[in-house]
Amino acid sequence: MPPVSPPSSLRSPPTSGARTTYRLRVSDVSKIVCHRLQNSTEEYLVRWKIAGGSTNTKSTIYSWHCISELSKCLHYVQEYIEKLPKSRPDAAFVAIPAAASRKRKFSSDSQITGSSSSSGNLTPRDWAHVSREPSVISRKDRGEKGTCPVSGVTAEQSNDPAVQEVDARKLPDQFMLKDAAQAPVSAAERAIQATFQAKLRSVKNTEWENHVDNTAPSLNFTFISDFVLGEGVYRSDADAHVGCENPCRPNMGQNLGCEYPRDCACLEYAAVDKDLLKEGDMARYAQYLEDWDTDGFLADSRGLPKRFPYRVSKDRIVPSTLMKFYLEQRYPIYECNLNCDCGKVCKSRVVQKGREVPLVIFKTSNGRGWGVYCKEQLVKGEFIDTYIGEVLTNEETNRREELAGKDKASYLYSLDKFCGDDPNNDLTKDNCYVVDGQHMGGPTRFINHSCEPNCQQYTVSYNKHDLRIYDLAFFAVEDIPPRTELTFDYMDQDEAELEDVMRKREAKAADPAYRDKQRCNCGARKCRWYLWE
Ligand SMILES: C[S@@+](CC[C@H](N)C(=O)[O-])C[C@H]1O[C@@H](n2cnc3c(N)ncnc32)[C@H](O)[C@@H]1O
């Protein structure tokens, strides 16, 4: 094999000891297809991305890499490990220190271009020329002939005699799979855990722990602090929100701010407090009830007494809690906004101030993946956090759902609270926006379902004119002791009688339509057996 001199645009091969400075670029990696233990080092077989397509061809490039070289693409390693048989010899749990510190939606080719970079990133061509044992695929060490699966530029161009050409479509081969069955993945698991821990550092008041196995939550996930709007999704500017006008002023209502006055412009659709109606309100109230029949939550309640949403202690030592009416009726809550005159201390500003309670993302022990608990006691009606993620159009949501397949976990939450309420607006369950927390979100995207949940989601709006985007806020619906898993009902159903649930379960068991549906493992007495119906 004639030696090939690297083109001048490529860096010269590093001398020994320099390899850890090289890291593969995410954009160059297609997937990890195998792993092995080589000289006591875990190595992972990378399939390089093919320019212009993803089909694996005869001459796709592959190379072996140790974990430090893969530090930018650990999510590929994580995906690979997740698919390994759970009965592997090294799959036993080795205690990892706890980290410091309605459908499937919930309702409401071989020519790889690229040159060496100056940043320590390696391109496929670099690898072919660098051609160092053991990172370049080689079977020479095992004395097997013709099995070196580096292809494309490698076999002819590499000056490493260990490098030979094989048909890349047949990788990983049986020898590799045999080696992989025996090789540990612990170095990768440690690196994945450390990377997730580093990601979590940006999230206030949040930890994670795993006393079940050696996994970490997906690295293919970004923590965000507000909705990220997808293509075709629009939201009105905060500056344009209708604020309260007369008679609001800062520090009104016993120095606690807004009292949900009758005439406030921002409270046009707020819930009416029937108990406070006066004689002179009756004609107006009759009109409101008439409007309610057609407009639902968008019935105009201006001029009528309102139901204030939160109970706030004067000293604010006890947390604000949602009033019984809202807890039970699920009426939309209107919080004051940037343009309201009531000031920062207004007591109708709770959800907008964000989470205050400490959450822990933990691995469940009964196959429900990750869950969430709060380290502290939560009281009934206490705000926990909002559900955030990418806000998508229905078309994009459908596309993602089809791609995911029915067995995949769902992180979709429909913003459908106001569907059908506005006769001038054709907002329906088929065209409302959907929040997808799969790739971006906050800790609440790890909250699991229960048929007897201890939390519920409530609609919180700052802008009465925006029926499409509002906050999905979770509140405790009972007192929740510290370290108790937080759950909500993905189907958002009202509590049913046990006999009724049991009767329906029998019917579902006999119904072939339920055969493919995702089973619920919440363990509640009134479990409905399926996550989505
Ligand atoms: C929003 S995610 C919750 C977080 C998820 N456990 C994780 O590890 O990322 C929803 C997914 O969690 C799983 N899940 C949640 N609650 C469950 C339950 N009660 N029984 C079985 N699986 C559940 C299902 O895979 C579901 O699609």
The ligand as an SDF file (V2000), in Angstrom:
LIG
                    3D

 27 29  0  0  0  0  0  0  0  0999 V2000
  -43.5070   13.4730   30.1990 C   0  0  0  0  0  0  0  0  0  0  0  0
  -42.6630   11.9900   30.1910 S   0  0  0  0  0  0  0  0  0  0  0  0
  -42.3180   11.7690   31.8840 C   0  0  0  0  0  0  0  0  0  0  0  0
  -40.8480   11.6100   32.1200 C   0  0  0  0  0  0  0  0  0  0  0  0
  -40.3300   10.2610   31.6950 C   0  0  0  0  0  0  0  0  0  0  0  0
  -40.5770    9.2940   32.7440 N   0  0  0  0  0  0  0  0  0  0  0  0
  -38.8340   10.3370   31.3750 C   0  0  0  0  0  0  0  0  0  0  0  0
  -38.0580    9.4880   31.8710 O   0  0  0  0  0  0  0  0  0  0  0  0
  -38.4040   11.2120   30.6160 O   0  0  0  0  0  0  0  0  0  0  0  0
  -43.9370   10.8770   29.8190 C   0  0  0  0  0  0  0  0  0  0  0  0
  -43.4760    9.4550   29.6060 C   0  0  0  0  0  0  0  0  0  0  0  0
  -43.0780    8.8500   30.8610 O   0  0  0  0  0  0  0  0  0  0  0  0
  -43.5490    7.5050   30.9430 C   0  0  0  0  0  0  0  0  0  0  0  0
  -44.5690    7.4320   32.0100 N   0  0  0  0  0  0  0  0  0  0  0  0
  -45.0560    8.4650   32.7030 C   0  0  0  0  0  0  0  0  0  0  0  0
  -45.9500    8.0610   33.5980 N   0  0  0  0  0  0  0  0  0  0  0  0
  -46.0660    6.7320   33.4810 C   0  0  0  0  0  0  0  0  0  0  0  0
  -46.8640    5.7270   34.1170 C   0  0  0  0  0  0  0  0  0  0  0  0
  -47.7170    6.0210   35.0690 N   0  0  0  0  0  0  0  0  0  0  0  0
  -46.7200    4.4430   33.7160 N   0  0  0  0  0  0  0  0  0  0  0  0
  -45.8460    4.1110   32.7220 C   0  0  0  0  0  0  0  0  0  0  0  0
  -45.0540    5.0060   32.0790 N   0  0  0  0  0  0  0  0  0  0  0  0
  -45.1670    6.3070   32.4460 C   0  0  0  0  0  0  0  0  0  0  0  0
  -44.1870    7.1920   29.5770 C   0  0  0  0  0  0  0  0  0  0  0  0
  -43.1870    6.6620   28.7430 O   0  0  0  0  0  0  0  0  0  0  0  0
  -44.6000    8.5540   29.0830 C   0  0  0  0  0  0  0  0  0  0  0  0
  -44.7260    8.6300   27.6700 O   0  0  0  0  0  0  0  0  0  0  0  0
  1  2  1  0
  2  3  1  0
  2 10  1  0
  3  4  1  0
  4  5  1  0
  5  6  1  0
  5  7  1  0
  7  8  2  0
  7  9  1  0
 10 11  1  0
 11 12  1  0
 11 26  1  0
 12 13  1  0
 13 14  1  0
 13 24  1  0
 14 15  1  0
 14 23  1  0
 15 16  2  0
 16 17  1  0
 17 18  1  0
 17 23  2  0
 18 19  1  0
 18 20  2  0
 20 21  1  0
 21 22  2  0
 22 23  1  0
 24 25  1  0
 24 26  1  0
 26 27  1  0
M  CHG  2   2   1   9  -1
M  END
$$$$
